[in-house]
Amino acid sequence: MSRSTDLIHHPYQPPAEFEAPQVGVFKASTVIFPNVAAMRTREWLDKSAYTYGLHGTPTTFTLEERLATLEGGTHCILTPSGLAAIAHVDFALLQSGDEVLIPDNAYGPNKALAEGELARFGITHALYNPMDAQDLAARITERTRLVWLEAAGSVTMEFPDLPALVRVCCERGVLCALDNTWGAGLAFNAFDLEPGQGSAPLGVDLTIHALTKYPSGGGDVLMGSIVTRSDDLARTLKLSHMRLGTGVGANDAEAVLRALPSLPLRYQAQDQAARRLAAWCALQAPFTQVLHPAWTDAPGHAHWKNLCVTAEVPQGLAAGIFSVVMDERFSSAQVDGFCDALKLFKIGYSWGGPMSLVMPYNLRSSRAMPTPHLKPGRVVRFCIGLEDVDDLQNDIAQALQHLK
Ligand SMILES: *Cc1c(COP(=O)(O)O)cnc(C)c1O
């Protein structure tokens, strides 16, 4: 054999027994079968074997299993981003003539996807008020196939009565999918919201999670997941996933696997830091309202308490993220100036990483329904990283001076 062939078909095989705290980075498009019979019979759907990189490797199977456990489900599918997970659910479960319902305070691109892409395939969407289960019930028609849920809502952090919304979906026989990025599988169990009528607890049909946020923890990975307890849904979603070809890279999967063990510690630390800062912000005159579901006067606080406060965690759990409403006397330019004056808080999208972030929002362009529970004024969202809390507080204090 020539050297070039030997380099590819080398006889050396490393010993099989290897165990380390982390699963290896298995990178493959091609998976090699020992013979044709194996190629014909191997099954990737149930994770009993490997067939092609896109269908799973030891790295991605391991990550999927851990994420399913994290969120209280039994099946998990990885997608190249959180938004891709939302898109995948829509494309796998909806067809022409169907309608999907989306909460008015949903993650913006979820609505944009419905307006821009689903509409072209004859799938319509409607918005509902997530703080009113009766509003949801009234909007469900015989064309409604899927209801999206989000807790807490994007930017304005309203916490819906999730059990009530899920009950409406169950009663009407409509699938419900929760964007579980905020709760990260830690703040509450989406598949076990309360004891059910029969043996099964009341829960959502599936969750999506932007692993980009807390599970990655580094602000350097884009990935998403879909988790369900339903064997039927998992099969539909997996087959569609295979046909659409949206897999994830092994290095990114490994990065999330590496960060996963510290997820509960980081989530709690960022939660505590956010609450300390939110409490301080509530005392600063330029901020007329603090939007954080653990706040007693925040919209949906009782619902948050009902779901996220338990005997084991009496202080409850929440993501390390909150918004403030700026006094309406401040112009858009002044609010932008305040954000620009922050030094530790960087201006950028996403959250869950080590660096604190800030972003001003104009709700008038992103909410279709009235928001009487919000004070007038511009909204600024803070995503708390892992910096020292006093340093972050001093940073906001110095930036507030620029408003004067
Ligand atoms: C970030 C985010 C997404 C999308 O995740 P990407 O990985 O950035 O596509 C979806 N939902 C929520 C609530 C998010 O915060």
The ligand as an SDF file (V2000), in Angstrom:
LIG
                    3D

 15 15  0  0  0  0  0  0  0  0999 V2000
  -32.7910   33.9410   21.9690 C   0  0  0  0  0  0  0  0  0  0  0  0
  -34.1380   33.4030   22.0060 C   0  0  0  0  0  0  0  0  0  0  0  0
  -34.6030   32.5940   20.9680 C   0  0  0  0  0  0  0  0  0  0  0  0
  -33.8030   32.2970   19.7260 C   0  0  0  0  0  0  0  0  0  0  0  0
  -32.5680   31.7140   19.9680 O   0  0  0  0  0  0  0  0  0  0  0  0
  -31.3940   31.8640   18.8900 P   0  0  0  0  0  0  0  0  0  0  0  0
  -30.4830   30.7460   19.2220 O   0  0  0  0  0  0  0  0  0  0  0  0
  -30.8030   33.2220   19.0760 O   0  0  0  0  0  0  0  0  0  0  0  0
  -32.0090   31.6980   17.5390 O   0  0  0  0  0  0  0  0  0  0  0  0
  -35.8880   32.0910   21.0730 C   0  0  0  0  0  0  0  0  0  0  0  0
  -36.6630   32.3680   22.1330 N   0  0  0  0  0  0  0  0  0  0  0  0
  -36.2410   33.1360   23.1470 C   0  0  0  0  0  0  0  0  0  0  0  0
  -37.1590   33.4030   24.2950 C   0  0  0  0  0  0  0  0  0  0  0  0
  -34.9710   33.6840   23.1230 C   0  0  0  0  0  0  0  0  0  0  0  0
  -34.5780   34.4580   24.1270 O   0  0  0  0  0  0  0  0  0  0  0  0
  1  2  1  0
  2  3  1  0
  2 14  2  0
  3  4  1  0
  3 10  2  0
  4  5  1  0
  5  6  1  0
  6  7  2  0
  6  8  1  0
  6  9  1  0
 10 11  1  0
 11 12  2  0
 12 13  1  0
 12 14  1  0
 14 15  1  0
M  END
$$$$
